[in-house]
Amino acid sequence: MIPYVPNAFRAVRLLAAVMLLFALPQAHAQEADGAGGMLKRYVNRVLGESEDASAPKFINYPTLAYTPETSWEIGVAGLYVYSANRDSTNRLSEIKTFTFYTLENQYGIWTYHALYSDQNKWFFYGQARYQSFPLYYYGIGRDSPAQVQSIIDGNSLIIRERIMRETWPRCMSGWNWIFKICTESNTSMPSRILHLLNMAVGAPGILVPV
C-alpha cells in the first residue's frame, strides 16, 4: 500500500476528537472522582447491571482495526436498546450504528435496527449503509509491480426495510423492500491490464467421452 502521511495525521486528529467526545460528558464528574472515575463509570455503564431493568441503555465506543486493503481503520460504534413502553414482557429492540475512516481514504456509515412495538404486534427490521471504498490494483500474479496500476473507486448506498405484523400467534406477514445504488469508476487502468482481465485463466480443456 502507498503511505498517506497527511491522512495519518488526519486519522490521529479524528481519534483525538472521538476520545474528547467521550470525555466531555464526564468532565465534571472526573474532577470530583479523580482521573480513574470516568473510566470506571464507563465500564460500569457498559458491563454493569442497571438499577431499573426496563430502562433504555446506550453504549458507545471507539473501534480500531487493520487489514491490508484498508491499512488502519478508526471508527465509532453505538448501540441503543430498549423495550416498548419500558415493558420487559416486550421483546428487546435495538439500534446499532457504526462509522469508520481508513488511512486509504475509505469511509462509511452503517445503521441497523430491529424494533418491536407494544405486545410485539409490529416488527421493523432494516439497515442503511453508505460507503466510499476505493481499492488499489497492483496487477496479477507474484511479479506484479510495487506501484499502483489503477485506483477503483466504489461508492454504494443500500437501504433495506422489512415491516411485519403479527397475523396469527407466532406468525408474521408483511412487506420487504430494498433500495440500492452502486457506482464504480476505474481510473488510469492500462489497456494491457484490461486485456489480461478479459483473458480466461487456465489451459484449454479437452472433451472426455463417456
C-alpha positions as CSV (number, residue, x, y, z in Angstrom):
1,M,0.0,0.0,0.0
2,I,1.1,3.6,-0.6
3,P,1.6,5.5,2.6
4,Y,-0.6,8.6,3.2
5,V,1.2,10.7,5.8
6,P,-1.4,13.6,5.7
7,N,-4.2,11.1,6.2
8,A,-2.3,9.6,9.1
9,F,-2.3,13.0,10.8
10,R,-6.0,13.4,10.0
11,A,-6.8,10.0,11.5
12,V,-4.9,10.9,14.7
13,R,-6.9,14.1,14.9
14,L,-10.1,12.1,14.4
15,L,-9.2,9.6,17.1
16,A,-8.4,12.5,19.5
17,A,-11.7,14.1,18.7
18,V,-13.6,10.8,19.3
19,M,-11.9,10.4,22.7
20,L,-12.7,14.0,23.6
21,L,-16.3,13.4,22.7
22,F,-16.4,10.6,25.2
23,A,-14.6,12.6,27.8
24,L,-16.8,15.8,27.7
25,P,-20.0,14.3,29.3
26,Q,-17.9,13.0,32.2
27,A,-15.6,16.0,32.6
28,H,-17.3,17.5,35.6
29,A,-17.6,14.1,37.4
30,Q,-14.0,13.3,36.7
31,E,-12.8,16.4,38.6
32,A,-14.7,15.2,41.6
33,D,-13.8,11.5,41.5
34,G,-10.2,11.6,40.1
35,A,-8.6,10.5,36.9
36,G,-9.9,7.0,37.1
37,G,-13.5,7.9,37.7
38,M,-14.5,8.4,34.1
39,L,-13.1,5.0,33.0
40,K,-14.7,3.2,36.0
41,R,-18.1,4.7,35.3
42,Y,-17.9,3.8,31.6
43,V,-17.0,0.2,32.4
44,N,-19.9,0.0,34.9
45,R,-22.3,1.6,32.4
46,V,-21.3,-1.0,29.7
47,L,-20.9,-4.1,31.8
48,G,-22.8,-3.4,35.0
49,E,-26.5,-4.1,35.7
50,S,-28.9,-1.1,35.7
51,E,-31.0,-0.5,38.8
52,D,-34.0,-0.3,36.5
53,A,-34.1,-3.3,34.2
54,S,-36.7,-1.7,31.9
55,A,-34.7,1.5,31.4
56,P,-33.2,2.1,27.9
57,K,-29.5,1.6,27.6
58,F,-27.0,3.3,25.3
59,I,-23.4,2.1,24.7
60,N,-20.8,3.9,22.5
61,Y,-17.2,3.0,22.0
62,P,-14.3,3.7,19.6
63,T,-13.0,1.0,17.2
64,L,-9.6,0.3,15.7
65,A,-8.8,-2.3,13.0
66,Y,-6.2,-3.1,10.4
67,T,-6.3,-5.0,7.1
68,P,-4.0,-5.0,4.1
69,E,-6.8,-3.4,2.0
70,T,-7.7,-0.6,4.4
71,S,-4.5,-0.1,6.4
72,W,-5.5,1.3,9.8
73,E,-9.2,1.9,10.3
74,I,-10.6,4.2,13.0
75,G,-14.3,4.2,13.8
76,V,-17.1,4.8,16.3
77,A,-19.8,2.4,17.2
78,G,-23.0,2.8,19.2
79,L,-25.8,0.6,20.4
80,Y,-29.2,1.6,21.9
81,V,-31.5,-1.0,23.3
82,Y,-35.0,-0.6,24.9
83,S,-38.3,-2.3,25.4
84,A,-41.5,-0.7,24.1
85,N,-43.3,1.2,26.9
86,R,-40.5,0.1,29.2
87,D,-42.3,-3.2,29.5
88,S,-39.9,-6.2,29.9
89,T,-42.5,-8.6,28.5
90,N,-42.0,-6.9,25.1
91,R,-39.1,-8.1,23.0
92,L,-35.9,-6.1,23.2
93,S,-35.5,-3.5,20.4
94,E,-32.1,-2.3,19.3
95,I,-30.5,0.3,17.0
96,K,-26.8,-0.1,16.0
97,T,-24.6,2.4,14.2
98,F,-21.1,2.3,13.0
99,T,-18.9,4.8,11.1
100,F,-15.3,4.4,10.0
101,Y,-12.4,6.1,8.2
102,T,-9.3,4.4,7.0
103,L,-5.8,5.7,6.0
104,E,-6.6,4.6,2.4
105,N,-9.3,7.3,2.2
106,Q,-12.1,4.8,2.7
107,Y,-15.1,5.8,4.8
108,G,-18.7,4.8,5.5
109,I,-21.6,4.7,7.9
110,W,-23.8,1.7,8.7
111,T,-27.0,1.6,10.7
112,Y,-29.1,-1.4,11.7
113,H,-32.4,-1.6,13.6
114,A,-34.7,-4.3,14.9
115,L,-37.7,-2.6,16.6
116,Y,-40.7,-4.2,18.2
117,S,-44.0,-2.4,19.1
118,D,-46.0,-2.9,22.3
119,Q,-47.1,-6.6,22.7
120,N,-44.8,-7.4,19.7
121,K,-47.6,-6.7,17.2
122,W,-45.3,-4.9,14.8
123,F,-41.7,-5.6,13.8
124,F,-39.4,-3.2,11.9
125,Y,-36.2,-4.7,10.7
126,G,-33.7,-3.0,8.3
127,Q,-30.4,-1.4,7.6
128,A,-28.9,1.6,5.8
129,R,-25.4,1.7,4.6
130,Y,-23.3,4.2,2.7
131,Q,-19.6,3.7,2.0
132,S,-16.9,5.0,-0.3
133,F,-14.4,2.3,-0.7
134,P,-11.6,2.9,-3.2
135,L,-9.3,-0.1,-3.9
136,Y,-5.8,-0.2,-5.3
137,Y,-5.0,-2.6,-8.2
138,Y,-1.4,-3.7,-8.5
139,G,-1.7,-6.4,-11.2
140,I,-2.0,-10.1,-11.5
141,G,0.4,-12.6,-10.0
142,R,3.5,-12.6,-7.9
143,D,5.5,-10.4,-10.3
144,S,3.1,-7.5,-10.0
145,P,4.9,-4.1,-9.8
146,A,5.1,-2.3,-6.4
147,Q,3.4,0.7,-7.9
148,V,-0.3,1.1,-8.0
149,Q,-1.6,0.3,-11.5
150,S,-5.1,1.6,-11.1
151,I,-7.5,3.0,-8.5
152,I,-11.0,1.6,-8.5
153,D,-13.4,3.9,-6.8
154,G,-16.5,2.2,-5.5
155,N,-19.4,4.1,-3.8
156,S,-22.6,2.4,-2.6
157,L,-25.8,3.2,-0.9
158,I,-28.0,0.4,0.3
159,I,-31.3,0.7,2.2
160,R,-33.3,-2.3,3.3
161,E,-36.5,-2.3,5.3
162,R,-38.9,-5.1,6.4
163,I,-42.2,-4.2,8.0
164,M,-44.2,-7.1,9.5
165,R,-47.3,-7.5,11.7
166,E,-48.4,-10.5,13.7
167,T,-51.4,-12.0,12.0
168,W,-51.6,-15.3,14.0
169,P,-49.8,-16.3,17.2
170,R,-46.0,-16.6,16.4
171,C,-46.7,-15.9,12.7
172,M,-46.0,-12.6,10.9
173,S,-46.6,-11.3,7.5
174,G,-45.5,-8.0,5.9
175,W,-43.6,-6.1,3.3
176,N,-40.0,-6.0,2.3
177,W,-38.1,-3.6,0.0
178,I,-34.5,-2.9,-1.0
179,F,-33.1,0.3,-2.5
180,K,-29.6,0.1,-3.8
181,I,-27.2,2.4,-5.7
182,C,-23.7,1.3,-6.6
183,T,-21.3,3.2,-8.7
184,E,-17.8,2.1,-9.9
185,S,-15.3,4.1,-11.9
186,N,-11.9,2.9,-13.0
187,T,-9.1,5.5,-13.4
188,S,-5.9,5.2,-15.4
189,M,-6.1,1.4,-16.0
190,P,-3.7,0.5,-18.8
191,S,-5.1,-1.3,-21.8
192,R,-2.7,-4.2,-21.3
193,I,-4.3,-4.9,-17.9
194,L,-7.7,-4.7,-19.4
195,H,-6.6,-7.3,-21.9
196,L,-5.4,-9.6,-19.1
197,L,-8.6,-9.2,-17.2
198,N,-10.6,-10.3,-20.3
199,M,-8.4,-13.4,-20.8
200,A,-9.5,-16.7,-19.3
201,V,-7.1,-18.1,-16.7
202,G,-6.0,-21.7,-17.2
203,A,-5.2,-24.1,-20.0
204,P,-7.5,-25.3,-22.8
205,G,-9.7,-28.2,-21.8
206,I,-10.5,-31.4,-23.6
207,L,-13.6,-33.5,-24.2
208,V,-13.7,-36.8,-22.4
209,P,-16.1,-39.4,-24.0
210,V,-18.4,-41.2,-21.5
